[in-house]
Amino acid sequence: MDRRASMSAGRNVRIQIPDQLPTLFEPQKAIMTPHIRASVGNEYDDDDAAQPERRLTALALQLAVLEKAASRLGTLGFIWATVVLLGGFAITLGNTDFWCITALLLVEGARILGRSHELEWQHEATWRPPVSWAIAIGRVFYWMQLLSASACVALSLVRLFHQRCYGGSEDARTNRSSALDIFYGLALAEALLFLVEKGLWQWRVGHRRLLERVAEECHLAGAFGGEVAVRRFFYDSYSRCLNGSIFDALHMDLVSYADDLLTAGSHDEQRLGASVLVALAESDRFADSTLRRIGTSAPVTERLIEMLSWKNASENGVRRSAAVVVSMLTEGKLNALRVTGIPGAIESVASLLYADLDELNLLGLSILNKLAHDHDICDKIGKTKGLLDKIISYLSIAASSPATTTTDTRLMAVKQSLRVVKRLASTTGTTGKLLRRELADVVFTVSNIRDVLQRRDGKARAELHQLAIEILTSLAMDEEAREMIGRTGGVVSELVAMFLPSPATATEAVSDAVRVEAGEALAMLALDSRRNSGEIMAACGGRVDRLVDALSDHVVIIGAARILRNLCTYAGDEWHPSLKGVTAGATKVVRTIMAEKGNPKVLNIFLALAAQMLRFMEPGELAASLATASVTDAAMAKAMVQVLREYGTPSMVVPRIRRYTIELAVAMMRSDERYAALFVEVGMEGQLRRVVDTTSELECFIVFSGSVGLSRRGVSVQADVEVALELMRLGKAEI
């Protein structure tokens, strides 16, 4: 959370709070799930011209048209030769024409044979090294076709040119000559069409390097098997046009082709399909479309999940590719739900954490972090056997080791595991309660987090510290975990050191965000805990001077007020003499209450602090503080009545502001009886009765897990109102 603050210009005492977002002390109606990919790219689906592979399918269509036209002419020529010439003119044919026809049929047969096998060997050669027997055989068939077609062209032209050499009488040559012309013309046209097809192929694929350009535009040029995939895609689309309709290839694209390889191919084809999907998913141009189509294809998603659990060391490459795709796929909530709906999906993701490869470990943690955005998925993660223990094991980081011994990869693993644990610990409702208990029950959780807090090198220190503190704050929502955190040596002292950095640690600047989070964690730890309150007092040197001074620090003003309020409320009697030092901030508290009417969070916590502060004041101290702050008794009373008037119903932002105002009024009347008459005079009685008519459960809790209240107050709002009304009644009676 980025929590920044700035002071207003001049001497205005109004304060801008670093974070106005809801915290655990305020309820939230819903936990919003961030969508990393907010926009949906349409260019890959809606604009066919935007797909680079469309040029390959278009070329396949053109080549197929030429090839099929040549084949049809060849078929017609064969029928014409066998039925008309050899069947009708076999006796009258000259010796030369007979052997020419025979040679042309044989040559054409050789070309067709070579053509059918060339595609097979070219397809096979895509898996082979640059020099291999498959490529050599493919070249043999290629040159066989070229020589056959060239021979057909040459022989047909020669015979057409020497038409008068057909032989026989003039009458005998009449129909026979026409039949021979038609046959040689068909053979010539067929051969020329084939040569045009080969020329087009060489021009586009060879000279213009179409395959390489498409691979580059699809971000496959540098990917494993990327150019191989593009070449195979082209050959397969061309074969599909030849074997079926010439328009079949127009429906092909790289995503569906990779899907087919992934779900129905061999092991090598699955690896190739996964690498293609990774390249497309990682590209800015095609990512959204690719991930959307993968997410809506159950077989593909299931195969990717299955690949995550492959254990063979030789399969680490394809396993990584599958993990990258799944990681990107789970950025969207719907896709995350689809993934976890596959039986064994969480277990497959968890298997990545056990891999002997740092990259796979990081990908596994990244996937879990994205999945943990959803409440129900958090429940599944918590129920997966051994998974919480494994996640927490990645939190381990030696606090005393030099910075050079901790690799960047190790720090990334710590950061990712902190993010996952933070998601789990902040889960709301019953699921969150159980998860926090299970996380706290792992004996290494708090100690590993303490080691992270004690980390002093500069590598991502602020972010790691902030994540670790947020986890402690969430865990402290559980009463047992709260006490356990306080018992773990060094945790409270580290939090105090970050919240109130001393001049001795000035070289290790603590970010504002970390200080704010540390304040919230300390306030949560002190909540309803005598032991933890004593630990905080001890970490502060047995005094509250620095906490009182922090009330003037715009960055941590709310945290300081919350900590002081909870210390005054829950610290044991042994700290009573030390807590009397809180009264030094009475003037600051009064001024803030009068000045921060438009800032409900500050006003709320300062009213609460003022109510507890009065417990440590001697008679007459309150009047002195008001005088020092240049605030009259009447002005203070009117300000409190105004708070009750403005918050006629409980507020989501400051749910306890009315209760704190009533508590302050009771404390003031108990400290000095004259305030009872003053409150009657300014009309507080009517506002108190209005509070009774509008109370709700929202005001009965100190901490909230989403919209679920925790730490219920022992005294109801109605009871506080009754005490206040009784004190005012007694005040009126004395008058």
C-alpha positions in Angstrom: 0.0 0.0 0.0 1.4 3.3 -1.0 0.8 5.6 1.9 2.1 9.1 1.4 1.4 12.3 3.4 1.9 16.0 2.9 1.6 18.9 5.2 -0.7 21.8 4.3 1.0 25.1 3.7 1.3 27.7 6.3 0.5 27.2 10.0 -2.8 25.5 9.4 -3.0 22.5 11.8 -5.2 20.5 9.4 -3.5 17.2 8.6 -3.5 15.0 5.5 -3.5 11.4 6.4 -1.2 9.1 4.5 -3.9 6.4 4.0 -7.6 7.0 3.7 -8.3 3.4 2.7 -10.2 1.1 5.1 -8.0 -0.7 7.6 -8.8 -3.6 10.0 -10.3 -1.0 12.4 -13.0 -0.1 9.8 -15.4 -2.5 8.1 -15.4 -3.2 4.3 -18.5 -4.2 2.4 -16.4 -6.2 -0.1 -12.8 -7.0 -0.9 -12.1 -5.9 -4.4 -10.2 -8.2 -6.6 -7.7 -6.3 -8.8 -7.6 -7.1 -12.5 -4.1 -6.8 -13.8 -5.4 -6.9 -17.4 -8.2 -4.4 -17.3 -8.5 -4.0 -21.0 -9.4 -6.7 -23.5 -7.4 -6.7 -26.7 -9.6 -7.2 -29.8 -7.1 -6.8 -32.6 -6.3 -10.5 -32.7 -9.8 -11.6 -32.9 -11.7 -8.8 -34.6 -9.1 -7.8 -37.2 -8.0 -10.8 -39.2 -5.4 -8.7 -41.0 -3.7 -8.1 -37.7 -2.8 -11.8 -37.5 0.6 -12.3 -39.1 -0.1 -15.9 -39.7 -2.9 -14.9 -42.0 -0.3 -14.2 -44.7 0.8 -17.9 -44.3 -2.7 -19.2 -44.7 -3.3 -16.9 -47.7 -0.1 -18.2 -49.3 -1.1 -21.8 -48.5 -4.5 -21.0 -50.3 -2.7 -19.6 -53.4 -0.3 -22.5 -53.6 -3.1 -25.0 -53.1 -5.1 -23.4 -55.9 -2.2 -23.8 -58.3 -1.4 -27.3 -57.1 -5.0 -28.5 -57.4 -5.4 -26.9 -60.8 -2.2 -28.6 -62.0 -3.4 -31.9 -60.5 -6.8 -31.6 -62.2 -5.1 -30.9 -65.6 -2.8 -33.8 -65.0 -5.8 -36.1 -64.3 -7.5 -34.8 -67.4 -4.4 -35.3 -69.4 -4.0 -38.9 -68.1 -7.6 -39.7 -69.0 -7.3 -38.1 -72.4 -4.1 -40.1 -73.1 -5.5 -43.4 -72.0 -9.0 -43.1 -73.4 -8.6 -41.0 -76.5 -5.1 -41.4 -77.7 -4.1 -44.8 -76.6 -7.6 -46.1 -76.8 -8.8 -44.5 -80.0 -5.6 -43.9 -81.9 -3.2 -46.5 -80.5 -2.7 -48.2 -84.0 -2.4 -45.0 -86.0 -0.1 -43.2 -83.5 3.4 -42.7 -84.7 6.2 -44.3 -82.9 7.5 -41.0 -81.7 4.2 -39.8 -80.3 3.6 -43.1 -78.6 6.8 -43.0 -76.7 6.4 -39.3 -75.9 3.0 -39.9 -74.5 4.3 -42.8 -72.5 7.3 -40.7 -71.2 5.0 -37.8 -70.3 2.7 -40.1 -68.3 5.7 -41.6 -66.5 7.3 -38.3 -65.8 4.0 -36.9 -64.5 3.6 -39.9 -62.3 7.1 -39.4 -60.8 6.3 -35.7 -60.1 3.0 -36.6 -58.3 4.8 -39.3 -56.3 7.6 -36.8 -55.4 5.0 -34.2 -54.5 3.1 -36.3 -52.1 6.3 -37.5 -50.3 8.0 -34.1 -50.3 5.4 -32.6 -47.9 5.8 -35.5 -45.5 9.6 -35.2 -45.4 9.5 -31.4 -45.2 7.2 -31.8 -42.2 9.5 -34.3 -40.7 12.5 -32.2 -41.3 11.1 -29.4 -39.1 12.1 -31.5 -36.1 15.6 -32.2 -37.4 19.0 -30.4 -37.3 19.9 -28.2 -40.3 21.7 -31.1 -41.9 19.9 -34.4 -41.6 18.7 -37.3 -43.7 15.1 -36.1 -43.6 16.1 -32.8 -45.2 18.2 -34.6 -47.8 15.4 -36.9 -48.8 13.1 -33.9 -49.0 15.5 -32.1 -51.3 15.7 -35.2 -53.5 11.9 -35.2 -54.0 12.0 -31.5 -54.6 14.5 -31.7 -57.4 12.7 -34.8 -58.8 9.6 -32.7 -59.2 11.4 -29.8 -60.8 13.2 -32.0 -63.3 9.9 -33.9 -64.1 8.1 -30.6 -64.7 10.9 -29.2 -66.8 11.0 -32.4 -68.8 7.2 -32.2 -69.4 7.5 -28.6 -70.5 10.4 -29.3 -72.9 8.9 -32.4 -74.4 5.4 -30.9 -74.8 6.8 -27.8 -76.5 8.9 -29.8 -78.9 6.0 -32.0 -80.0 3.6 -29.0 -80.3 6.2 -27.2 -82.4 6.6 -30.2 -84.7 2.9 -30.8 -85.3 3.5 -31.8 -89.0 5.7 -34.7 -87.8 2.8 -36.6 -86.4 2.8 -38.7 -89.5 0.1 -40.5 -91.5 -2.2 -39.3 -94.3 -4.0 -36.0 -94.3 -7.3 -37.6 -93.4 -5.7 -39.8 -90.7 -4.1 -36.8 -89.1 -7.3 -34.6 -88.8 -8.7 -35.8 -85.5 -5.5 -37.4 -84.3 -3.6 -34.1 -84.6 -6.2 -32.3 -82.6 -6.2 -35.0 -79.9 -2.4 -34.8 -79.7 -2.4 -31.0 -79.5 -4.9 -31.2 -76.6 -2.8 -33.7 -74.7 0.5 -31.9 -75.2 -1.3 -28.6 -74.3 -2.7 -30.2 -71.1 0.7 -31.6 -70.1 2.4 -28.2 -70.8 -0.2 -26.3 -68.8 0.0 -28.7 -65.9 3.8 -28.4 -65.8 3.8 -24.6 -66.1 1.2 -24.3 -63.3 3.4 -26.4 -61.1 6.5 -24.4 -61.9 4.6 -21.2 -61.2 3.6 -22.7 -57.8 7.2 -23.5 -57.1 8.3 -20.1 -58.1 5.8 -18.5 -55.9 6.9 -20.7 -53.0 10.5 -19.8 -53.5 9.8 -16.1 -53.9 7.6 -15.8 -50.8 9.2 -18.4 -48.5 12.8 -18.3 -49.7 13.5 -14.8 -51.0 11.1 -12.8 -49.0 11.6 -15.0 -45.9 7.9 -14.9 -45.0 8.2 -17.6 -42.4 10.9 -15.8 -40.5 9.1 -12.5 -40.7 5.9 -14.0 -39.4 7.8 -15.7 -36.5 9.3 -12.4 -35.6 6.0 -10.5 -35.7 4.4 -13.2 -33.5 7.3 -12.9 -31.0 8.3 -16.5 -31.8 11.7 -15.8 -33.4 13.6 -16.0 -30.1 11.4 -18.6 -28.5 12.2 -22.3 -28.2 11.0 -24.0 -31.3 9.3 -20.8 -32.5 10.4 -20.8 -36.1 9.9 -24.6 -36.2 6.3 -24.0 -35.0 5.7 -21.4 -37.7 7.1 -23.7 -40.4 5.1 -26.6 -39.3 2.0 -24.4 -39.1 2.6 -23.4 -42.8 3.1 -26.9 -44.0 0.1 -28.2 -42.1 -2.1 -25.4 -43.4 -0.9 -26.1 -47.0 -1.6 -29.9 -46.5 -5.0 -29.2 -45.1 -5.8 -27.1 -48.3 -4.6 -29.9 -50.5 -6.3 -32.8 -48.7 -9.6 -31.0 -48.1 -11.2 -27.7 -49.2 -8.9 -25.1 -50.3 -10.5 -22.8 -47.7 -9.8 -25.0 -44.8 -6.5 -23.2 -43.9 -8.3 -19.9 -43.6 -9.8 -21.0 -40.3 -6.4 -21.8 -38.8 -4.4 -19.6 -36.5 -1.4 -20.1 -34.2 -3.4 -20.3 -31.0 -5.7 -23.1 -32.1 -2.7 -24.8 -33.7 -0.8 -24.7 -30.5 -3.9 -25.9 -28.6 -4.1 -28.9 -30.9 -0.4 -29.7 -30.4 -0.8 -29.4 -26.7 -3.9 -31.6 -26.3 -3.4 -34.3 -29.1 0.2 -34.2 -30.0 3.3 -36.2 -29.1 5.6 -35.2 -26.2 7.7 -33.0 -28.5 4.6 -31.5 -30.1 3.2 -30.7 -26.6 6.5 -28.9 -25.8 6.3 -27.0 -29.1 2.6 -26.0 -28.4 3.4 -24.8 -24.9 6.3 -22.7 -26.2 4.0 -21.1 -28.8 1.4 -20.3 -26.2 4.0 -18.7 -23.9 5.4 -16.5 -26.7 1.9 -15.3 -27.7 0.8 -14.8 -24.0 3.8 -12.8 -23.2 3.4 -10.4 -26.2 1.6 -7.1 -25.7 -0.2 -7.5 -29.0 -1.7 -11.0 -28.6 -1.7 -11.6 -24.8 -5.4 -10.8 -24.0 -6.8 -12.7 -26.9 -4.6 -15.7 -26.4 -5.3 -15.9 -22.7 -9.0 -15.5 -23.2 -9.1 -18.4 -25.7 -7.0 -20.6 -23.5 -9.2 -19.9 -20.5 -12.3 -20.9 -22.4 -10.8 -24.2 -23.6 -11.2 -26.8 -20.9 -8.9 -29.4 -22.6 -6.1 -27.0 -23.0 -6.3 -25.7 -19.4 -6.4 -29.2 -18.1 -3.3 -30.2 -20.1 -1.4 -27.1 -18.9 -2.3 -28.0 -15.3 -1.2 -31.6 -15.9 2.1 -30.4 -17.2 2.8 -28.5 -14.0 3.3 -31.8 -12.2 5.7 -33.4 -14.6 8.7 -34.5 -12.6 11.3 -35.6 -15.2 14.3 -33.2 -15.3 14.2 -33.3 -19.1 10.7 -31.9 -18.9 11.6 -28.8 -17.0 11.4 -26.6 -20.1 7.9 -27.5 -21.0 6.9 -27.4 -17.3 8.2 -23.9 -17.1 6.3 -22.9 -20.3 3.1 -24.4 -18.8 3.7 -22.5 -15.5 4.2 -19.2 -17.3 0.9 -19.6 -19.2 -1.0 -20.6 -16.1 0.5 -17.7 -14.1 -0.7 -15.3 -16.7 -4.0 -17.1 -17.1 -4.8 -16.7 -13.4 -4.5 -13.0 -13.4 -8.2 -12.9 -14.3 -10.7 -13.9 -11.6 -12.8 -16.0 -14.0 -9.8 -17.9 -15.3 -8.5 -18.4 -11.8 -11.9 -20.0 -10.9 -11.7 -22.2 -14.0 -8.2 -23.3 -13.2 -9.0 -24.3 -9.6 -12.2 -26.0 -10.8 -10.0 -28.7 -12.3 -9.5 -31.6 -9.9 -6.0 -31.6 -8.5 -5.1 -28.1 -9.8 -3.9 -26.8 -6.5 -1.8 -29.9 -6.0 -0.3 -29.5 -9.4 0.6 -25.8 -8.7 2.0 -26.9 -5.3 4.3 -29.4 -7.0 6.2 -26.4 -8.5 7.3 -25.4 -5.0 9.0 -28.8 -4.6 10.9 -28.5 -7.9 14.7 -28.2 -7.8 14.6 -25.1 -9.9 14.3 -21.6 -8.6 12.4 -20.4 -11.6 9.7 -23.0 -11.2 9.5 -22.2 -7.4 8.9 -18.5 -8.2 6.3 -19.4 -10.8 4.5 -21.6 -8.3 4.4 -18.9 -5.7 3.3 -16.3 -8.3 0.4 -18.5 -9.3 -0.7 -19.1 -5.7 -0.5 -15.3 -5.1 -2.9 -14.7 -8.0 -5.2 -17.5 -7.0 -5.4 -16.2 -3.4 -7.3 -13.1 -4.6 -10.4 -15.2 -4.4 -11.9 -16.2 -1.0 -13.0 -19.7 -2.0 -9.6 -20.4 -3.6 -7.9 -19.4 -0.3 -9.9 -22.1 1.4 -8.7 -24.7 -1.1 -5.1 -23.6 -0.6 -5.5 -23.9 3.1 -6.9 -27.4 2.8 -4.2 -28.7 0.5 -2.0 -31.0 2.6 1.4 -29.5 3.5 1.0 -26.5 1.2 1.0 -23.9 4.0 4.1 -25.3 5.5 5.9 -25.2 2.2 4.8 -21.6 1.5 6.1 -20.5 4.9 9.4 -22.3 4.3 10.1 -19.8 1.6 9.9 -17.0 4.1 13.1 -18.1 5.7 15.8 -15.5 5.3 18.9 -15.3 7.6 18.9 -11.9 9.2 22.6 -12.0 10.1 23.9 -13.1 6.7 25.7 -10.5 4.6 23.8 -9.0 1.7 26.0 -10.7 -0.8 25.0 -14.2 0.3 21.3 -13.6 -0.5 20.7 -13.9 -4.2 18.1 -11.8 -6.0 16.2 -15.0 -6.8 16.1 -15.9 -3.1 14.8 -12.4 -2.2 12.1 -12.7 -5.0 11.0 -16.1 -3.5 10.7 -14.4 0.0 8.7 -11.6 -1.5 6.4 -13.9 -3.4 5.8 -16.1 -0.3 5.1 -13.0 1.8 2.5 -11.9 -0.7 0.8 -15.3 -0.7 0.8 -15.4 3.1 -0.6 -11.9 3.3 -3.4 -12.8 1.0 -4.3 -15.9 3.1 -4.0 -14.0 6.4 -6.2 -11.2 5.2 -9.0 -13.5 4.1 -12.3 -12.6 5.6 -15.1 -14.5 7.3 -14.9 -18.0 8.7 -12.3 -19.1 6.1 -10.0 -16.2 7.2 -10.4 -17.1 10.8 -9.4 -20.7 10.2 -6.5 -19.7 7.9 -5.1 -17.3 10.4 -5.2 -20.0 13.0 -3.5 -22.5 10.7 -0.8 -20.0 9.7 -0.1 -19.1 13.4 0.1 -22.8 14.3 3.1 -23.3 12.0 5.9 -22.7 14.4 8.1 -21.0 11.8 5.6 -18.4 10.7 6.3 -15.6 13.2 10.0 -16.3 13.6 10.6 -16.2 9.8 8.7 -13.0 9.6 10.9 -11.6 12.4 14.0 -12.5 10.4 12.6 -10.6 7.5 12.0 -7.5 9.7 15.6 -7.8 11.0 16.9 -7.8 7.5 19.1 -4.6 7.1 20.5 -4.7 3.6 18.9 -2.5 0.9 17.6 -5.2 -1.4 13.9 -4.5 -1.6 14.0 -4.0 2.2 11.0 -1.6 2.4 8.7 -3.8 0.4 9.7 -6.9 2.3 9.2 -5.1 5.6 5.8 -3.8 4.6 4.5 -7.2 3.5 5.8 -8.8 6.7 4.2 -6.2 8.9 0.9 -6.5 7.1 0.9 -10.2 7.8 1.5 -9.7 11.5 -1.4 -7.2 11.6 -3.7 -9.7 10.0 -2.6 -12.6 12.2 -3.0 -10.4 15.3 -6.8 -10.4 14.6 -6.7 -13.9 16.2 -6.4 -13.6 20.0 -4.1 -16.6 20.4 -1.9 -15.5 17.5 -1.7 -12.0 18.9 -0.3 -13.3 22.2 2.1 -15.6 20.3 3.5 -12.7 18.3 4.1 -10.8 21.4 5.9 -13.8 23.0 8.2 -14.1 20.0 11.4 -12.3 20.9 12.3 -9.2 18.9 9.1 -8.7 17.0 7.6 -5.9 19.1 11.0 -4.2 19.4 11.5 -4.3 15.6 8.0 -2.8 15.1 8.7 0.0 17.5 12.0 0.7 16.0 10.4 1.0 12.5 7.5 3.1 13.8 9.7 5.4 15.8 13.1 5.3 14.1 15.8 6.8 16.4 18.5 9.2 15.3 21.0 6.2 15.6 19.2 4.5 12.7 18.9 7.6 10.6 21.2 6.0 8.0 18.6 3.2 7.5 15.7 5.4 6.5 12.3 3.8 7.1 9.7 4.5 4.4 6.5 6.3 5.4 4.5 3.2 4.3 6.4 0.9 6.6 6.0 3.3 9.5 2.2 3.5 8.9 2.0 -0.3 8.8 4.1 -0.7 11.9 1.8 1.6 13.8 -1.2 -0.4 12.7 0.4 -3.6 13.7 1.4 -2.2 17.2 -2.1 -0.9 17.8 -3.5 -4.3 16.9 -1.1 -6.2 19.1 -1.9 -3.9 22.0 -5.6 -4.5 21.6 -7.1 -6.3 24.6 -3.6 -7.6 25.5 -2.0 -6.7 28.8 1.2 -8.6 27.9 1.6 -7.1 24.5 0.9 -3.6 25.9 3.7 -4.2 28.4 6.1 -5.3 25.7 5.4 -2.2 23.7 6.0 0.0 26.8 9.2 -1.8 27.4 10.3 -1.4 23.8 9.6 2.3 24.2 11.9 2.5 27.2 9.1 2.4 29.7 8.0 5.9 28.6 5.5 7.3 26.2 7.3 10.5 25.4 8.2 9.5 21.9 4.7 8.2 21.2 3.3 11.6 22.4 5.8 13.4 20.1 4.6 11.2 17.2 1.1 12.8 17.6 2.7 15.8 15.7 4.1 13.6 12.9 1.7 13.8 10.0 2.8 10.4 8.7 2.0 8.3 11.8 -0.4 10.5 13.7 -3.3 8.0 13.5 -1.0 5.1 14.4 0.5 6.9 17.4 -3.0 7.9 18.7 -4.3 4.3 18.3 -1.3 2.9 20.1 -1.5 5.4 23.0 -5.3 4.8 23.3 -4.8 1.0 23.5 -1.9 1.3 25.9 -4.0 3.5 28.2 -6.9 1.0 28.0 -5.2 -2.3 28.2 -1.7 -1.9 29.9 -1.5 -3.2 33.4 -1.5 -1.2 36.6 2.3 -1.5 36.8 2.6 0.9 33.8 0.2 3.5 35.3 2.9 5.8 36.5 4.6 5.7 33.1 1.4 6.3 31.2 0.8 9.5 33.1 3.2 11.0 30.6 0.4 10.8 28.0 -1.1 13.9 29.5 1.7 15.9 28.0 -0.1 15.6 24.7 -3.4 16.8 26.0 -3.1 20.3 24.4 -2.3 18.7 21.1 -5.2 16.3 21.4 -7.7 19.2 22.2 -6.4 21.3 19.3 -6.7 18.4 16.9 -10.3 17.6 17.9 -11.2 21.3 17.3 -9.4 21.5 14.0 -10.0 18.2 12.4 -13.8 18.3 12.1 -13.5 17.6 8.3 -11.1 14.7 8.8 -13.2 11.9 10.4 -10.4 9.4 11.0 -8.2 11.8 12.9 -11.2 13.2 14.8 -12.4 9.6 15.7 -9.1 8.3 17.2 -8.3 11.6 19.0 -11.7 11.5 20.7 -10.9 8.0 21.8 -7.5 9.0 23.0 -8.9 12.0 24.9 -11.4 9.8 26.7 -8.6 7.5 27.9 -6.2 10.3 28.6 -8.5 11.8 31.2 -8.0 8.7 33.4 -4.5 9.9 34.0 -5.2 13.6 34.6 -5.3 15.3 37.9 -8.3 17.5 38.8 -8.0 20.7 36.9 -5.6 19.4 34.3 -8.2 19.3 31.7 -9.2 22.9 32.2 -5.5 23.9 32.0 -5.1 22.0 28.8 -8.2 23.6 27.3 -6.9 27.0 28.3 -3.4 26.3 26.8 -5.1 25.3 23.6 -7.2 28.5 23.6 -10.4 26.4 23.7 -13.3 27.2 26.0 -15.3 24.6 27.9 -18.4 25.6 25.9 -16.6 25.4 22.6 -15.4 21.9 23.4 -18.9 20.8 24.5 -20.5 22.2 21.4 -17.9 20.4 19.2 -18.8 17.1 20.8 -22.5 17.7 20.3 -21.8 18.7 16.7 -20.1 15.3 16.2 -23.2 13.5 17.4 -25.4 15.6 15.2 -23.3 15.1 12.1 -23.2 11.3 12.6 -26.8 10.7 13.2 -26.4 7.1 12.0 -23.3 4.8 12.4 -20.6 5.5 9.8 -18.7 2.9 7.8 -15.6 5.1 7.8 -15.6 5.8 11.5 -18.0 3.2 13.1 -17.0 4.1 16.7 -16.9 7.9 16.6 -20.3 8.3 18.4 -19.2 5.8 21.1 -15.9 7.6 21.6 -17.6 11.0 21.8 -20.0 9.6 24.5 -17.0 8.0 26.4 -15.2 11.4 26.4 -18.3 13.2 27.6 -18.6 10.7 30.5 -14.9 11.0 31.4 -15.2 14.8 31.4 -18.3 14.8 33.6 -16.6 12.4 36.0 -13.5 14.5 36.1 -15.4 17.8 36.7 -19.1 17.9 37.6 -19.6 21.3 36.0 -19.4 19.7 32.5 -22.7 17.9 33.2 -24.6 21.1 33.3 -22.7 22.4 30.3 -23.6 19.4 28.2 -27.3 19.8 29.2 -27.1 23.4 28.1 -25.7 22.7 24.7 -28.3 20.0 24.0 -26.4 16.8 24.3 -29.4 15.0 25.9 -31.4 15.0 22.8 -28.5 13.8 20.7 -27.8 10.9 23.1 -31.4 9.8 22.9 -31.1 9.9 19.1 -28.0 7.7 19.3 -30.0 5.1 21.2 -32.6 5.0 18.5 -30.0 4.5 15.7 -27.5 2.1 17.2 -26.3 -0.9 15.3 -24.0 -3.8 15.5 -21.5 -1.8 13.5 -20.6 0.2 16.7 -20.1 -2.9 18.9 -16.8 -4.1 17.4 -13.2 -2.8 17.4 -11.8 -4.9 14.5 -13.4 -6.0 11.3 -12.6 -8.8 8.9 -14.3 -7.5 5.8 -17.8 -6.9 7.0 -17.5 -9.4 10.0 -17.0 -7.8 13.3 -14.3 -9.0 15.7 -13.4 -8.1 19.3 -16.8 -7.1 20.6 -16.9 -4.4 23.1 -18.0 -5.5 26.6 -20.2 -2.5 27.2 -23.0 -1.6 24.7 -23.6 1.8 23.3 -26.9 2.0 25.1 -25.1 1.4 28.4 -22.7 4.3 27.7 -25.6 6.5 26.8 -27.4 5.6 30.1 -24.3 6.5 32.1 -24.0 9.8 30.4 -27.7 10.7 30.8 -27.5 9.7 34.5 -24.5 12.0 35.1 -26.3 14.8 33.4 -29.4 14.1 35.5 -27.3 14.3 38.6 -25.7 17.5 37.4 -29.1 19.1 36.8 -30.3 17.9 40.3 -27.3 19.6 41.9 -28.1 22.8 40.1 
